[in-house]
C-alpha cells in the first residue's frame, strides 16, 4: 500500500484528474478547494431554476478524459451523457453564415457553396494538419523539464510542424484565400486568449481537432464532468475539502515543500503538493516571495497574459430555435482583436459568443424558458479599464449588437434572472490573475520548456497542473497536463524507492 500523502490545491479539472490518477494508484489524496463547489471555471452557476456553465461550454477530444477514467477502472459514459453537436456551431460573418460539420464531405460542400474555390484547400488543411498533430502530440503528452528535451528525437521530428515565426493566420492563408473562411479556422486562438495574427502557427491543430473529433455537450452542462470526476476521487478513497482555502505553502530552508497552512491557521504535512490554482495568483499569494526568482512578483508582472472575458448569464422566459453555439464576428474582426490585445480598450462592435444549450438540454431551464450564456472577449486587467464604471454601458453594447445581428430579438424583455462577470470579478472573486481567463499567453517563448514546469522548478516536492503549466489552456490540454503531472509524481517516487 502506498502511504504517500498528496495535497492538491484547487478542485479544477486538472487537480481532479491528478487526484483520480493518484488515488487509483494507492496515494492518500486530499483536495483543498477554497470555494464551496468543485470544478473551478468548469463549474455551474445556478440562478433560481436556471443552470449555466461558468466557463467552458463544449467538450472536444473526449477520448482523453475517457482514458483517464479508464485508468481508474471506470467508464466515462457511466458518469455523464455526452451528445455530439451537429453542425458544430454557426459562425455569423457580415453578410454570411457558415455552419461546419465533423462530416468532412458536408463541410467541403458548404465551403464550395459559400466560399467557392476553397474546398480543395479544406481537404489539404485536414490532411496536412493531421500529420502536424501526430508530430506535436508527443510534445503535448510529455514534460519539458530540461532544454535537452529539445534534442530528443520526438522534438526534432516535431520542430518543422511548429511553424516557427509564422502566425496562425499565416498558416491558414496557405489553404484559403477568403478572409472570412480564414477566420473560421483561426478564431479558435481565442480559446487561448490570443490573436490569430500573433498566435503561433502550431495552433492550427485547434480547429483541426474540432473538425476531426467533433464537439460535445454534456447533459446538465460541462460542469457535470468535474462533478463526475470529484465523485470518482471520493470513490477511490480521496477526500475533497470544500470551503477550505489554503493560505500558504510550508517549506524548509532547502525549498522543500513540506505541507500547507489552511486559512483557518491549521498546519498539515504532506509528501507532495500539487497546485491547481491559477498559476500567477498562486505564486503571488501562496508562496513566500523570497522563495521565488524565476517567477517572482516582479517577473510575473512582465509576463504576457491572455485576454479576459465579459460574461452575461441570462435566464429568459422564452425559447429560441437558434444554434446551440453561435459566434457573431465583429464587422471589423482584426480591429476588434487589436482592441482586445493591443490598444486594450472596450470595443463598440465586439465579437460575441452565445450558448443556447436549452435547445437540446431541457434540464437547464424550466419548460418554455432558456439559459443563455453570452461571452465577449475583452482586455485583461492590465488595461486599467474601470469596470465598476463601464460594466453597464458595455452590457448595453453587447445586447444591442445581439439585437442588431441575431435572431435573439427583444432579449431584454424576457430576462428573469441575470448574472454578470467582468474581468474585475474574474480577478477579485474567482482568483484569476489580472482577469486573464486563459492564463499565460501561448507565445513560443512561454511554451514547453519556457512555460512553468509540471514539476515546479523553483520548489521541491511541488507540482503544477492546469492551464498555467505545460502544455497549456483548454480542457483536453489540461487533462494531458494532469496525466503528465500524475505520471511524473509516480516516477519520482519510484526512483526514490529504487535509490
Beta strands, then each sheet from edge to edge (+ up, - down):
strand 1: 5-9
strand 2: 28-33
strand 3: 44-47
strand 4: 50-53
strand 5: 59-60
strand 6: 82-84
strand 7: 90-93
strand 8: 96-98
strand 9: 215-218
strand 10: 239-242
strand 11: 246-251
strand 12: 257-262
strand 13: 267-269
strand 14: 272-275
strand 15: 308-316
strand 16: 325-328
strand 17: 352-355
strand 18: 370-378
strand 19: 415-421
strand 20: 462-464
sheet 1: 10+ 2+ 1+ 14+ 20+
sheet 2: 3+ 4-
sheet 3: 5+ 9- 6+
sheet 4: 8+ 7- 16- 17+ 18- 15+ 19-
sheet 5: 11+ 12- 13+
end
